[in-house]
Amino acid sequence: MSAITIDFSPVLQMTDEQFWELCQRNRDVKFERNAQGALIIMAPTGSDSGSNNAELTYQVQAWSREHREYGRAFDSSTGFKLPNGADRSPDASWVQREKLKALTPKQKKGFAPVCPDFVVELKSPTDDLAVLRAKMQEYIEHGAKLGWLLDPETRQVVIYRPDRAVETLEGATILSGEDVLPGFVLDLKAVWEAANDD
């Protein structure tokens, strides 16, 4: 099942507080909102996608723990309020320390009003590639410095950076965090094969 988008705008404008409450009362459901306020209901991932995502998150978090002075990593359950009003939850993300320090304790408890500096979206078999590409572009337009769209099925990587053409890699086995995540190298082979270790 792919994501479902519901546009309540002719009838209801959901506030940030109401959206937060909706998410808290329905913790088994993953919600996002686009910039126009439409509610996006995300389908749970299958076992293979979940395993691949766990490996991805593990690698980003392991680097982040070793480099706490730079910032913090976040998992796929974390929501961020982007500058255009959208509420998004990348599959893995990382935010610079300076941005985090500027947030109030209340902002940190909810969907922080900040775009992550680094974002990753991991395509599942039911995801619409065009929707994911638009989401990646949205992150870059609103402050992300590096974004990766990973497709385990084709083993294709699409890299997004501000003010640069999108770069597509076929058959890559590692990815560099470049100057955004200094010294970070993602072992793509481990991500691609995480679901096939049985």
Rosetta silent file (secondary structure, phi, psi, omega in degrees, C-alpha in Angstrom):
SEQUENCE: MSAITIDFSPVLQMTDEQFWELCQRNRDVKFERNAQGALIIMAPTGSDSGSNNAELTYQVQAWSREHREYGRAFDSSTGFKLPNGADRSPDASWVQREKLKALTPKQKKGFAPVCPDFVVELKSPTDDLAVLRAKMQEYIEHGAKLGWLLDPETRQVVIYRPDRAVETLEGATILSGEDVLPGFVLDLKAVWEAANDD
SCORE:     score description
SCORE:     0.000 S_00000001
   1 L     0.000  132.905  177.700    0.000    0.000    0.000 S_00000001
   2 L   -90.392  175.500 -179.758    1.337    3.435   -0.890 S_00000001
   3 L   -65.751  150.173  177.574    0.841    6.648    1.056 S_00000001
   4 E  -114.616  132.325  178.160   -2.596    8.254    1.093 S_00000001
   5 E  -109.718  129.262  179.040   -3.006   12.035    0.896 S_00000001
   6 E  -121.527  123.080  179.749   -6.137   13.657    2.338 S_00000001
   7 L  -100.812  106.382  179.093   -6.843   17.333    1.703 S_00000001
   8 L   -89.834   -3.871 -167.208   -9.037   18.753    4.477 S_00000001
   9 L   -53.756  -34.111  178.061   -8.438   22.381    3.433 S_00000001
  10 L   -67.724  -22.457 -173.590  -11.952   23.153    2.157 S_00000001
  11 L  -111.521  -36.806 -170.518  -13.397   22.025    5.487 S_00000001
  12 L  -146.163  135.969  170.790  -10.656   22.174    8.128 S_00000001
  13 L  -110.306  109.470 -177.805   -7.308   23.854    8.700 S_00000001
  14 L   -80.483  126.916  177.099   -5.367   21.744   11.190 S_00000001
  15 L   -74.951  167.696  176.286   -3.097   23.754   13.505 S_00000001
  16 H   -60.664  -39.469  179.961    0.381   22.567   14.421 S_00000001
  17 H   -65.435  -40.350  178.430   -0.898   21.689   17.885 S_00000001
  18 H   -66.910  -39.518  177.978   -3.784   19.656   16.452 S_00000001
  19 H   -63.855  -43.473  177.266   -1.442   17.829   14.088 S_00000001
  20 H   -58.526  -45.736 -179.479    0.896   17.034   16.997 S_00000001
  21 H   -63.348  -40.770  176.963   -2.051   15.725   19.031 S_00000001
  22 H   -58.203  -45.168  179.850   -3.228   13.591   16.091 S_00000001
  23 H   -64.709  -39.232 -178.488    0.237   12.027   15.846 S_00000001
  24 H   -69.943  -33.626 -179.404    0.400   11.410   19.609 S_00000001
  25 H   -81.403  -12.116 -178.410   -3.017    9.737   19.714 S_00000001
  26 L  -131.632   60.110 -173.042   -2.181    7.501   16.748 S_00000001
  27 L   -65.556  -17.728  178.763    1.397    6.426   17.419 S_00000001
  28 L   -84.087   -3.148 -178.942    1.080    3.314   15.244 S_00000001
  29 L  -116.443  136.836  177.807    0.458    5.488   12.184 S_00000001
  30 E   -99.055  120.799  179.734    3.094    7.650   10.508 S_00000001
  31 E  -112.289  149.211  165.516    1.762   11.007    9.352 S_00000001
  32 E  -133.804  167.011  171.417    3.296   13.833    7.342 S_00000001
  33 E  -131.869  139.612  175.708    1.789   17.082    6.045 S_00000001
  34 L   -84.736  178.887 -175.215    2.686   18.827    2.835 S_00000001
  35 L   -64.409  -22.130  178.817    3.178   22.591    2.524 S_00000001
  36 L   -88.023   -1.906  177.681   -0.506   23.039    1.648 S_00000001
  37 L    92.328    0.716  178.416   -1.587   21.305    4.868 S_00000001
  38 L   -68.306  139.650 -178.951   -2.831   18.057    3.285 S_00000001
  39 E   -83.965  130.868  178.294   -2.444   15.053    5.582 S_00000001
  40 E  -113.914  120.501  179.448   -0.268   12.204    4.290 S_00000001
  41 E  -101.215  116.736 -176.130   -0.810    8.788    5.866 S_00000001
  42 E   -91.885  136.147  176.878    2.257    6.602    5.397 S_00000001
  43 L   -74.788  146.080  173.927    1.951    2.846    5.129 S_00000001
  44 L   -61.069  150.601  179.270    4.092    0.746    7.497 S_00000001
  45 L   -81.259  158.236  173.365    7.170   -0.688    5.788 S_00000001
  46 L   -77.537  174.827 -176.804    7.616   -4.347    5.037 S_00000001
  47 H   -60.152  -44.326 -179.151   10.243   -6.460    6.784 S_00000001
  48 H   -61.954  -47.763  179.995   12.889   -5.994    4.087 S_00000001
  49 H   -63.157  -39.675  178.922   12.506   -2.200    4.021 S_00000001
  50 H   -63.357  -40.186  178.492   12.499   -2.072    7.814 S_00000001
  51 H   -67.034  -44.106  177.652   15.715   -4.067    8.013 S_00000001
  52 H   -59.918  -42.841 -178.544   17.405   -1.902    5.357 S_00000001
  53 H   -67.927  -36.431  177.763   16.310    1.249    7.196 S_00000001
  54 H   -62.510  -41.054  178.042   17.554   -0.069   10.538 S_00000001
  55 H   -64.561  -43.494  178.344   21.010   -0.634    9.008 S_00000001
  56 H   -59.797  -50.596 -179.344   20.988    2.858    7.500 S_00000001
  57 H   -61.917  -40.902  178.868   19.978    4.499   10.775 S_00000001
  58 H   -57.458  -45.977 -177.414   22.545    2.438   12.698 S_00000001
  59 H   -67.163  -41.747  178.883   25.395    3.663   10.498 S_00000001
  60 H   -65.183  -43.336 -179.530   24.364    7.323   10.672 S_00000001
  61 H   -66.070  -39.150  179.466   23.888    7.119   14.448 S_00000001
  62 H   -60.838  -43.089  176.767   27.228    5.345   14.973 S_00000001
  63 H   -64.572  -43.252 -177.533   29.033    8.191   13.178 S_00000001
  64 H   -62.600  -38.662  178.945   27.014   10.802   15.075 S_00000001
  65 H   -63.766  -34.805  179.420   27.885    9.269   18.467 S_00000001
  66 H   -76.317  -17.064 -175.352   31.572    9.508   17.607 S_00000001
  67 L  -130.876   49.953 -177.237   31.152   13.154   16.532 S_00000001
  68 L   -60.217  -24.160 -178.873   28.677   14.595   19.044 S_00000001
  69 L   -67.251  -17.758 -178.745   30.367   17.964   18.843 S_00000001
  70 L   -87.560  -35.842 -175.789   28.952   18.377   15.309 S_00000001
  71 E   163.812 -159.353 -176.783   25.269   17.591   15.905 S_00000001
  72 E  -134.058  147.610  176.163   22.728   14.775   16.348 S_00000001
  73 E   -94.644  155.620 -179.268   21.243   11.994   14.229 S_00000001
  74 E  -137.363  151.365 -179.042   17.520   11.172   14.080 S_00000001
  75 L   -94.123 -175.110 -174.181   15.490    8.134   13.035 S_00000001
  76 L   -72.606   -9.371  178.096   12.483    7.775   10.742 S_00000001
  77 L   -87.515   -6.265 -175.409    9.976    8.523   13.505 S_00000001
  78 L   -84.787  127.039  177.254   11.248   12.083   13.950 S_00000001
  79 L   -99.351  143.691  176.428    9.131   14.881   12.512 S_00000001
  80 E  -127.315  138.768  174.454   10.496   18.268   11.431 S_00000001
  81 E   -91.793  109.413 -178.635    8.532   21.424   10.623 S_00000001
  82 L   -77.689  159.709 -179.270   10.106   22.806    7.446 S_00000001
  83 L   -58.284  -24.726  179.318   10.169   26.555    6.686 S_00000001
  84 L   -84.621    2.569  178.405    7.435   26.105    4.033 S_00000001
  85 L    97.798  -10.982  179.796    5.052   24.683    6.669 S_00000001
  86 L   -71.767  146.997  173.309    5.403   21.004    5.703 S_00000001
  87 E  -108.829  114.746 -174.994    5.864   18.398    8.434 S_00000001
  88 E  -124.544  152.760  178.941    8.309   15.751    7.201 S_00000001
  89 L  -132.295   88.244  177.982    9.936   12.601    8.611 S_00000001
  90 L   -64.273  158.354 -179.832   12.999   11.506    6.610 S_00000001
  91 L   -65.736  -32.570  172.321   14.115    7.893    6.996 S_00000001
  92 E  -150.842  147.928 -179.217   17.372    9.116    8.546 S_00000001
  93 E  -156.839  168.866 -179.557   18.585   12.637    9.229 S_00000001
  94 E  -150.185  140.563 -178.192   21.147   14.732   11.023 S_00000001
  95 E  -127.302  135.054  178.159   21.072   18.317   12.351 S_00000001
  96 E   -61.985  147.033 -179.464   24.020   20.587   13.151 S_00000001
  97 H   -55.845  -40.874 -177.866   24.594   21.460   16.798 S_00000001
  98 H   -59.872  -40.383  178.577   24.164   25.215   16.169 S_00000001
  99 H   -66.432  -40.812 -179.104   20.634   24.688   14.857 S_00000001
 100 H   -67.170  -39.252 -179.730   19.734   22.465   17.800 S_00000001
 101 H   -65.781  -25.278 -179.676   21.107   24.934   20.337 S_00000001
 102 L   -78.528  -11.402 -178.749   18.880   27.664   18.859 S_00000001
 103 L   -83.842  146.324  175.329   15.730   25.631   19.608 S_00000001
 104 L   -79.445  161.005  176.023   13.730   26.098   22.794 S_00000001
 105 H   -56.126  -37.362  179.423   13.013   23.084   25.053 S_00000001
 106 H   -65.199  -41.970  179.147    9.373   23.212   23.893 S_00000001
 107 H   -63.854  -36.080  179.569   10.411   23.136   20.235 S_00000001
 108 H   -70.145  -26.319 -179.721   12.648   20.128   20.883 S_00000001
 109 H   -75.487  -26.689 -179.902    9.772   18.199   22.475 S_00000001
 110 L  -104.320 -152.699  175.942    7.611   18.565   19.342 S_00000001
 111 L   -80.842  102.639 -173.903    8.354   18.658   15.635 S_00000001
 112 E   -56.780  133.227  179.127   11.364   20.960   15.672 S_00000001
 113 L   -78.643   72.239 -176.597   10.978   23.942   13.309 S_00000001
 114 L  -156.012  145.275  172.723   14.172   23.183   11.418 S_00000001
 115 L   -93.807  129.290  177.659   15.201   21.457    8.218 S_00000001
 116 L   -58.178  151.122  177.416   17.846   18.784    8.816 S_00000001
 117 L   -76.082  -27.353 -178.456   21.261   19.452    7.281 S_00000001
 118 E  -135.051  131.099 -179.583   21.430   15.861    6.036 S_00000001
 119 E  -135.610  148.651  174.715   18.487   13.690    4.961 S_00000001
 120 E  -133.969  133.674  169.946   18.053   10.194    3.553 S_00000001
 121 E  -117.732  130.061 -179.136   14.970    8.659    2.013 S_00000001
 122 E  -109.204  111.927 -175.453   15.017    4.901    1.437 S_00000001
 123 L   -68.183  129.359  172.381   12.569    3.850   -1.278 S_00000001
 124 L   -98.447  164.701 -176.711   10.289    0.958   -0.377 S_00000001
 125 L   -57.348  -26.503 -177.535    8.573   -1.127   -3.094 S_00000001
 126 L   -93.133   -6.804 -178.882    5.295    0.788   -2.633 S_00000001
 127 L   -71.231  144.356  174.006    6.812    4.295   -2.703 S_00000001
 128 L   -87.100  118.655 -175.729    6.180    6.546   -5.678 S_00000001
 129 H   -61.111  -38.129 -180.000    9.607    7.614   -6.980 S_00000001
 130 H   -63.676  -38.217  178.332    8.310   10.962   -8.284 S_00000001
 131 H   -65.948  -43.036  179.128    6.917   11.795   -4.831 S_00000001
 132 H   -65.276  -39.362  178.325   10.231   10.916   -3.171 S_00000001
 133 H   -62.871  -41.993  178.521   12.184   13.020   -5.690 S_00000001
 134 H   -64.849  -38.299  178.309    9.912   16.005   -4.985 S_00000001
 135 H   -64.924  -42.112  177.800   10.378   15.494   -1.257 S_00000001
 136 H   -62.125  -41.842  178.584   14.166   15.439   -1.643 S_00000001
 137 H   -63.516  -37.457  178.451   14.042   18.665   -3.642 S_00000001
 138 H   -61.724  -44.202  177.760   11.877   20.194   -0.907 S_00000001
 139 H   -58.186  -46.978 -177.357   14.503   19.366    1.728 S_00000001
 140 H   -64.420  -41.879  179.914   17.255   20.991   -0.353 S_00000001
 141 H   -65.166  -20.881 -175.488   15.178   24.097   -1.069 S_00000001
 142 L  -114.944   19.021  169.086   14.546   24.580    2.650 S_00000001
 143 L   127.182  -12.522  177.624   18.003   24.118    4.130 S_00000001
 144 L   -67.009  141.023 -179.492   19.351   20.580    3.703 S_00000001
 145 L   -99.810  -17.227  179.014   22.990   20.578    2.583 S_00000001
 146 E  -156.294  133.591  178.170   23.120   16.953    1.469 S_00000001
 147 E  -140.289  141.076  178.611   20.417   14.432    0.639 S_00000001
 148 E  -122.957  128.937  171.046   20.465   10.831   -0.523 S_00000001
 149 E  -108.280  114.873 -174.484   17.601    8.978   -2.162 S_00000001
 150 E  -108.741  131.773  177.813   18.390    5.253   -1.993 S_00000001
 151 E  -118.962   98.481 -177.786   16.608    2.585   -4.014 S_00000001
 152 L   -60.994  -31.308 -177.527   17.505   -0.914   -2.747 S_00000001
 153 L   -65.444  -43.218 -179.402   15.642   -2.626   -5.588 S_00000001
 154 L  -100.131   -8.461 -174.963   17.750   -1.022   -8.349 S_00000001
 155 L    56.161   39.490  177.222   20.718   -0.171   -6.084 S_00000001
 156 E  -103.083  142.433  177.731   20.573    3.348   -7.429 S_00000001
 157 E  -121.505  131.566  174.861   21.587    6.407   -5.414 S_00000001
 158 E  -116.680  123.427 -175.667   20.449    9.941   -6.206 S_00000001
 159 E  -106.213  130.612 -179.819   22.446   12.688   -4.478 S_00000001
 160 E  -115.001  134.649  176.797   20.977   16.135   -3.826 S_00000001
 161 L  -142.794  150.824  177.416   23.010   19.227   -2.942 S_00000001
 162 L   -64.305  143.160  173.833   22.141   22.944   -2.972 S_00000001
 163 L    56.700   26.928  176.017   23.006   24.827   -6.160 S_00000001
 164 L  -138.991  153.231  177.216   24.214   21.692   -7.945 S_00000001
 165 L   -65.466  147.199  175.856   22.702   19.316  -10.448 S_00000001
 166 L   -64.234  137.410 -177.884   21.249   16.119   -9.041 S_00000001
 167 E  -113.736  131.075  179.416   23.766   13.268   -9.324 S_00000001
 168 E  -112.267  130.402  178.698   22.757    9.656   -9.967 S_00000001
 169 E  -116.919  136.418  176.698   25.037    6.726   -9.113 S_00000001
 170 E  -110.911  127.881  174.336   24.553    3.154  -10.293 S_00000001
 171 L    71.652   19.749  178.136   26.062    0.287   -8.335 S_00000001
 172 L   -66.628  146.699  178.426   27.857    2.412   -5.734 S_00000001
 173 L  -110.645  -17.998  175.689   29.079    0.497   -2.671 S_00000001
 174 E  -139.830  156.074  174.782   29.979    3.471   -0.448 S_00000001
 175 E  -132.080  140.551  178.403   28.836    7.075   -0.046 S_00000001
 176 E   -95.553  140.044  174.910   30.764    9.943    1.492 S_00000001
 177 L   -75.463   -0.412  177.394   29.201   12.375    3.932 S_00000001
 178 L    53.503 -145.120 -179.171   31.343   15.013    2.212 S_00000001
 179 L   -86.140   -2.699  177.888   31.883   18.196    4.243 S_00000001
 180 L   -78.977  -44.728  176.160   28.401   17.944    5.801 S_00000001
 181 L  -121.163   81.383 -173.465   29.242   14.784    7.790 S_00000001
 182 L   -57.770  124.990  177.249   33.062   14.908    7.886 S_00000001
 183 L    84.789   -6.807 -179.586   34.593   11.443    7.775 S_00000001
 184 L   -78.804  131.807  174.903   31.275    9.599    7.461 S_00000001
 185 E  -129.566  119.605  178.154   31.199    6.778    4.920 S_00000001
 186 E   -86.273  124.589  175.693   27.971    4.842    4.400 S_00000001
 187 E   -82.773   95.510 -177.125   28.507    1.159    3.613 S_00000001
 188 H   -65.430  -34.476 -179.713   25.798    0.762    0.982 S_00000001
 189 H   -58.333  -40.257  178.586   26.418   -2.949    0.578 S_00000001
 190 H   -66.428  -35.809  177.971   25.392   -3.455    4.210 S_00000001
 191 H   -69.057  -48.684 -178.616   22.234   -1.404    3.637 S_00000001
 192 H   -59.924  -37.554 -172.361   21.297   -3.214    0.421 S_00000001
 193 H   -98.654    2.326 -177.981   21.903   -6.630    1.970 S_00000001
 194 H   -56.232  -36.911 -177.753   20.522   -6.006    5.468 S_00000001
 195 H   -81.414   -7.233 -174.607   17.270   -7.751    4.564 S_00000001
 196 H  -113.831   23.555 -177.174   19.054  -10.739    2.983 S_00000001
 197 L   -87.503    3.330 -175.516   21.239  -11.871    5.881 S_00000001
 198 L   -62.617    0.000    0.000   18.983  -14.803    6.859 S_00000001
